[in-house]
């Protein structure tokens, strides 16, 4: 189903040189989609060769002025149009000391920097891509079933921070992701009449190099994550997000939603009778 729905479609993905992004790119290429990938780094050469010619990698800072418009225009030049956009690029600013000990100017600058990538870069990419999609997808009429057979799609990687209880080291990151969640819902309502859907995924903690290094420094945080994750392992493979992304790109009727992919980390339940008694 995914292969027939995605074959020949073209889209944008930010942050696709490693981790979740690279796994999504490989899956899209395998299903016949064309993808223009924009990242500050390039993937390993072996990965580039394996997924060519459906994928073109370009080095670009998504925070650069007019980056969204440039990404859309370059994708149109390379592949002839834009059918989807996936906002995956990002970084996490963490406060690894008591907040009251940090100068307020430093906190303010961290918040500004974090909000530049989420939600600002997400919102501008979504709007630029929607402008390119609208002429094609708004003209598609409904079938006898009452549903349109195809739609434009925008997907954003929100991370579990958009849905979960607060963590003191993620003051800026969680706030930016939660703001992106609100923008997602607003854009879904705005772009829906143009037959463009806006959805998100909220993956949990990835079993990749960066998170492993961070949580090795703070084993108490890792233990807390493992304790609160109902499905194991608590730290997920990057490829685990792929089925949800493929679904959101091809469903044609889901919009304004966020799929949590965190092993139930955001489900908190007090258990009094479920533990086995010795």
Number of C-alpha atoms within 10 A of each C-alpha: 9 15 16 12 17 21 15 15 19 24 27 28 25 28 26 29 24 18 17 22 25 21 18 24 28 22 19 26 21 16 20 18 22 27 29 25 25 25 22 14 15 18 13 10 8 8 14 16 10 13 16 14 11 20 23 17 19 18 13 18 15 25 16 11 9 12 18 21 17 16 24 22 17 15 22 18 11 13 18 13 19 27 28 26 28 30 26 25 23 20 12 17 16 16 16 10 10 9 13 7 7 12 9 11 9 10 15 12 12 19 17 14 18 23 20 17 22 30 21 17 20 29 19 16 25 24 16 19 29 27 16 19 22 19 12 16 20 17 10 14 13 11 9 7 7 8 11 16 15 19 23 27 30 29 26 26 27 30 24 23 20 24 18 16 12 12 12 13 16 16 18 22 26 27 19 25 24 20 17 25 25 14 18 28 17 14 22 22 16 13 21 18 12 20 24 27 29 31 25 26 23 22 24 25 24 19 15 15 9 11 14 15 10 12 14 12 11 11 11 11 14 18 12 10 17 18 12 16 20 16 13 12 12 22 20 19 16 20 16 16 23 17 12 16 21 19 13 23 25 20 16 18 15 16 23 19 17 25 18 21 19 26 20 16 22 18 13 12 7 6 7 6 7 7 7 5 5 3
